[in-house]
Amino acid sequence: MRFIGRTAMITGAARGIGRASALRLASEGARVAIVDLDRHAAVDAAAAITRTAPVRAAGDSRSGSVRT
């Protein structure tokens, strides 16, 4: 649990390396903020991580879909 008390904001976290990084940081105790242009994929990624750390999901801020 190296990252307890830390917050990580991962861009591109809905897929691939970004998602893997978010999962790993959450498993190490970090609070994770997931950011991706694909809001629905970001929410899906957040759901996969919520068992290990608090997560926030955000979509494309240009479309006004950012959630906090």
C-alpha positions in Angstrom: 0.0 0.0 0.0 2.6 2.5 -1.1 0.2 5.2 -2.2 -2.2 5.5 0.8 -3.2 9.1 1.2 -2.2 10.0 -2.3 -4.4 10.9 -5.2 -3.6 10.1 -8.9 -5.4 11.6 -11.9 -5.0 9.3 -14.9 -5.8 10.7 -18.3 -6.8 8.1 -20.9 -7.8 5.8 -18.1 -10.7 4.1 -19.8 -8.5 1.7 -21.8 -5.1 0.2 -22.2 -2.1 1.4 -20.3 -4.2 4.2 -18.6 -6.7 1.7 -17.3 -4.0 -0.7 -16.1 -2.2 2.2 -14.4 -5.4 3.3 -12.6 -6.1 -0.3 -11.5 -2.5 -0.7 -10.2 -2.5 2.6 -8.3 -5.8 1.9 -6.7 -4.6 -1.5 -5.6 -1.6 0.2 -4.0 -4.0 2.4 -2.0 -4.2 5.6 -4.1 -7.4 7.5 -4.6 -7.9 7.5 -8.4 -9.4 10.2 -10.7 -10.2 8.7 -14.1 -10.2 11.1 -17.0 -11.1 10.1 -20.6 -12.8 11.6 -23.6 -15.1 8.6 -23.7 -17.3 9.3 -20.6 -19.0 5.9 -20.7 -15.8 4.0 -20.9 -14.4 6.1 -18.0 -17.4 5.2 -15.9 -17.0 1.5 -16.8 -13.3 1.8 -15.8 -14.3 3.5 -12.5 -16.8 0.7 -11.8 -14.0 -1.9 -12.2 -11.8 0.0 -9.7 -14.3 1.0 -7.0 -13.7 -2.2 -5.0 -10.1 -1.0 -4.2 -10.2 2.8 -3.9 -12.5 5.8 -4.2 -12.8 6.8 -7.9 -14.2 9.8 -9.8 -15.0 9.6 -13.4 -14.9 12.4 -15.9 -15.8 12.7 -19.5 -14.8 15.3 -22.2 -14.9 18.7 -20.5 -15.6 20.4 -23.8 -19.0 18.7 -24.0 -19.9 19.6 -20.4 -20.1 16.0 -19.3 -17.5 16.2 -16.5 -18.7 14.6 -13.3 -17.2 15.3 -9.9 
